[in-house]
Amino acid sequence: MTPEEILAHADQGSEWPGGAGCAEVASAYQAALAVRRLRLARGEIPVGYKVGFTNRTIWTRYGVYAPIWGTVWDSTLIVRADETSLARLCQPRLEPEIVFGLAAKPPENPSLDHVFASIDWLAPGFEIVQSHIPDWKFTAPDTVADGGLHGRLLVGARRAARDIAESAEDLDRQLAVAQVELFRDGRVVERGLGHNVLDSPLQALRHFIREIQACPGAPPLRPGDLVTTGTWTDAWPLAPGQAWRAVFTPPFGEVGMRTI
């Protein structure tokens, strides 16, 4: 498909019966960057990035065996809303995640200490992912061309990183051992671990920074960018009228929403 066709499906929430047509992940990123340029041209503003498939426990379930990334937009970002519309989303699913906000541009090939120094805040979040491939039966290049499967991002209450940890080692350890309980309509549907996410969300953030720095044509990271680092559980199918809540081990907070 052309970038224009990919964007049209995203706008309409319609499926791609034959996939995006990218044979390799590298060419799929170039297709995704072409779609990004189309969105910029029509006035959408990039606010950060999502990182997907960082949870190794679900790789075999979806047939994708390495992390991917995509852009988060002002039009897809939700900040602490009580209700979230599923309109024009294609086969949406929910993921509880930790979101970081950057205070500074990270250096090239950063260490974990460099990454920690670049962080301003972190928050609990829900990413609503979507697949334009029927029945979520995609290839890795399809997921990249499909904007990293990003649909919406709900960001909960932010906390300054240095109110939580004094060092990269401390934050990495806290996130690795933290847990989340995911509730649907008041009942726990799954529990997950921070360790599931490339050993910790801080490790996932470093992985993403190195990957975007190495991607030809990718934009540089900027102060103020946010990055959501991948699901701690499986991705759960969404329908209107559901109440969802994710409760993370303190001090990482909780986030909730109702779908409409």
N, C-alpha and C positions, 0 to 999 in steps of 0.2 A: 504494500500500500504506500501511497505518497504521504508525506507529512500532513498535507491538507486533509486527506481522508482519515488519517489517524485522529486529527483534531476534531473533525466532524463527528466521529463516533464518540469521542470524549464528551462533546457538547450535548449529544443526543442521548447518551447512556445506552447505546446500541451495541450489539455484539459484532465481533469480527469472525465470520464463519471459517475463514481460511488462515487466520493469523496475520501477523504484520509483514511477513515475507522477508525477514532478516535471517540470514543463515548463521551469523556469528554475533556474539555479544558486542564486539567492537563496532560492527556496522550498526547494531541496534542503538548504541549510544549516539552515534552520529544522527540517526533518525530522530531520537529523542531530543537532541540539541536543535535539530531543524524545527521540530514542533515547538520547542521553547522559544525560538526566534519568532515564530508566528504569534505566539501568545504575547510576547513583548510588543510586537508591532501593533497589536490591537489594544494595548494599554494595560494589560495585566502586569502586576508587580511581583517579582520573586521575593519571598521572605525567608527562604531557607531550603532545607532538603530533608527527604526521608531516606532512611537506610532500611532495606528489606532483606529478608532471609538471613538474618544474623543468628536466628535460633536454630541451632544444629539439630534439635530434636524433631523438627518438622521437614527437614530436607527430603527425606525419602518419600514423605507423604505427597509432596508437590513436584518432585523430580527436579528441583533446583538445588545445586550443591555449592553455592557460593553467594555472598552478599551482593546486592545490587543497590542502586540509588536513583532518586528522581527528585524533581523540583516540587517544593511547596509554594503555593501562590497566595496572594492576598485574597483571592476569590475562593480558596479552599481552606483557609485558616479560620478556625472558630476559637474564640477566647472566652472560656468559661460560660458557655451558653447552656441554658436549662434544656432546650429542645433543639434537636438536630434533624434537619430534613434529609431524607434519602432520595429526593427528587433528582432525576438524571444521573443517578449512580447505577452501575451495571454489576449485578450480583454482589452487593456490598457485604463486607465482613468486618468484624471489630477486632482490634488488637490493643491490649494495654501495654504502654511503653513509657520510657523515661525520655524527656525532651531536654536538650541543652540549648542555652543561648550563649553566643560568642561575644566576648568583649573585645577581642582583638583577632587579627588575621594570624593563624598559626604559621610557623615557619615551615620550610620545605622538610619533608620526611621527619615529622616531629616525634620526639620521645613522648612517653606518657606524662612526664613533668611539663613539657612544652604544651601539651594539650590542656592539662589542668590550668596552666597559667593563662590560657586563652579563654577560659570559661567565665562567664558572668553569673549565670543562674542555671538551675535545673527545676523541672516540674514533672508531675505525673501527667500522662496524656492518653487519649484514645486516638489511634489512627484508624480511620475507616478506609480500608483497602477495597479495591474492586478489580474485576477481571473482565475484559471485553472478549475473552476466549470462552466459548460455551463450556459450562461445567468445570471451570477452573482447570482445564486440561491444556496447559501451555508449555512452551519451551522456555529456557532461560532467556534467549534473545527476545521472545515475545514480551516477557515481563519488563525488560528494559525499555523496549519501544513503547510499551504501554505506560510510560511515565513512572516506572517503578511500582506499578499497581496503586499509586496514590489516588485517593478520592477526596478525603477531608482529614483535617487534623484538629482535634480539640485539645487545647492546652489548659491545664489546671493551674492552681496557685503556684507562683514561682517563689523559689527560695534562693538566696545568694549562695553560691557554691561554698564560700569560705565560712558561712554559718553552719555548714554541715561537716566540712572536712578541712584540715589544715594542709594537706598534701595530696598529691596524686595517689600515692600508695594507700593513704587512709580512705579516700573516696572510692578507689578501685575495690578495696576490701569490703567496705560497707555495701556497695552495690552488688558485689558478687554473692554475698550471703543473704541479701534481702529477698523477700518473697512478696507475691501478690495473690490476693484472692479476687477472682472475677465473679461478680454477681449478675444474674439476669432475673429481673422481677423478684428480687429479694432472696434468691437461692443461689448458692455457690455452684458454678458450672465447671470451674477449673482453678487449680492453683499452679503458679509458675514461679520460677527462680531467676534472679538476676544473672546467675552463672550460665543460664541457657543462652545468653546473648553474647556470643564470642568471649565467654568467660566473665564479662561484665559490660554494661553499657558504656563505660569509659573506654574499654578496649575497642568496642564497636565504633565509637566516635573516632578514635585514632585510625582504625582501619579505613573508615570512610574518607578521612582527610587525605590519607596517602593515596587512595584510589582516585579521588577527584583531581588531585594534583597531577596524577599520571595520565589522565584522560585527555587526548588531543581535542582542543577546542572548548574544553569545559571552562566555565567562568571561575575566577578566583573567589575564594571565600572572603567575606567582609565582616567587619564588626557589626553586630546586630543580627546576623544570620542565626536562625534556629535550626537544630538538627534533631530529628526524632530517630531513635537508635534501634528499633526493632522489637517485635512482640516477645513477651515473656511466656505466652501460652500459644495454643493454636489460634488461628483466625476463625472467629465465630460468626455464622450467618446472621444477618440483620433483617428485621421486618419492622414496619411501622407499628407503634404502640407498645414497644418494649422499654423497660427501664433497666439501665446498665450502670454498674458501679464497680470500680477497681480500687481495692484498698491495699496499699503498699506498706511494707514494714516501715515504722517510723525510722528516720524523719522524712520519708519520701512522700507522704501524704496520700490523698485519694482524689478520685475524679469520678463524676457521674454525668449521665445524660438520659434523656428520653427521646426515642425516635418518633418522627412524624412523617 
